[in-house]
Amino acid sequence: MTEADGPYFLLIGSDDRDFSANKLKVAGVRYRRKSLYSDPPNWEKIIGILEDPTLTAVILKLTGNIFHYVVRSQYEDLSRRLFGALGKKPHLVMVHSSVLEGAIEDPEVLAREDEEEFSYETYFEYMQRTYLEPPDVETRERVLEILARHNIKLTPYVTNAEMATLAGSFIDDHERNLLFRVYVPAGRLYASEADKLLRLFHDWLTQVGRHSIRQDGYSTAAGRVYEFFGDENLVSSEMTRQFSDFSHFLDLCAKDPDAAEDELFARGLERQSAADIVGRYGKSVRRINTDLRHERESRILTIRHRLESELLDMAEGVPSLELESLVERLVPNAAAVIPLHGLSPSVASGVTAGATVTINQQIFHHVEGTVLQSVQGTTHLGVEAKELLELIANHGGEDAASLETDVHELEDPDARQADRLGAKARLSGFLVRLKDTAEGAGLAVLQRYLESKLSGLL
């Protein structure tokens, strides 16, 4: 297969029943297959494929045995180069949860617990997943560190059905060129303004960026999912920069229309078209800014009334003016047009520097928690989901927004089931990456919570 043959997928490792290969065949997508159960010369060939500019995406299945290959001395440099190249390509790296957790279930125990359902087919599937022992702790940690260094995120799975669904979703999203998916919970502060901003962002990408963009999504009782699909000239990794450029352009439309027109002219638009776009966007920005301010004022009033009723039952009363001041400080300010804040409003953990708070800590934490849930639209979420959101806020980094979307999709029973499964796998991978942090000791509870959310679905 040469560069002249056109784009293709690379499948590394078998997914046991050729789910990925069959999916690609049906979609008419070309692919190559390679294995890491091989000698160093074959790893060199795989590295060459990964560096091929016509390679579009990679699906890799890691097993416990491959973990041992990675840490062998003769593969040390090859592993660095291979995963370095892999990290630069769109990829799905799947690994059975037993490899990460360091334990596998005993089939005899399974049979004793459920003799009627433990058929030969179940046993065969079990053996397909666990024919190799998980790696030792030292090997596992070394491999995870190598993967993290090259920005490769693992996608854990438990059953073959999960693996097939994850691979199928990855292929579908790649073929449709999914740029991003974001979930905005019903009741979130600035949710309606986020909708307007996303529609304006779509218009900006098509009118100014001259890209072919399709905006899609759906609504449920708990929130709305927004999806953007793009042409081949856009990739998902560019969306942060595109959104930043969009935010800057909106700011110019509001504050310096002439500079905004000049920017569009420099992009190749005619002066009259540039003036029309800037005038339209400037009007939209002023409308959104007004709506943001009104929404904030209305939400502060609603929160304050709710707290006044709740605090009546507490031993210590809180003066109305002091409560109003505290709520005012805790609710995010919407004075400026910053689209990312509209999409993912955050509440500072505490009041602004220099503020004097005379109420006791119990009441303060009650007020802070009420404000946070109202702002984020998480009042309906359980304890584990809220704890997971807190971990994401503290450790999610550049993935925080997408991981937050995963939590809400997982919690929404009306969200697409394939997307919920993908959300569970990504959140599970996130918890794996946190194992060595201070919060690592309590992660087992959250892993069990993730498994319970989709128990029996597949």
Buried (B, 14 or more C-beta within 10 A) or exposed (E): EEEEEEBBBBBBBBBEEBBBBBBBEEBEBBBBEBEBEEEEEBBEEBBEBBEBEBBBBBBBBBBBBBBBBBBEEEBEEBBBBBBBBBBEBBBBBBBBBBBBBEEBEEBEEBBEEEEEEBEEEBEEBBEEBBEBEBBBEEBBEBBBEBBBEBEBBBBBBBBBBBBBBBBBBBBEBBBEBBBBBBBBBBBBBBBBBBBBBBEBBBBBBBBBBEBBBBBEBEEBEBBBBBBBBBEEEBEBEEBEEBBEBBBEBBBBBBEEBEEBBBBBBEEEBEEEBBBBBBBBBBEBBEEBBEBBEEBBEEBBEEBBEEBBEEBEEEEEEBEEEEBBBBBBBBBBEBEEBBBBBBBBBEBEEEBEEEEEBEBEEEBBEBBBEBBBBBBBBBEBBEEBBBBBBEBBBBBBEEBBBBBBBBBBBBBBEEBBEBBBBBBBBBBBBBBBBBBEEEBEEEBEEBBEBBEEBBEEEB
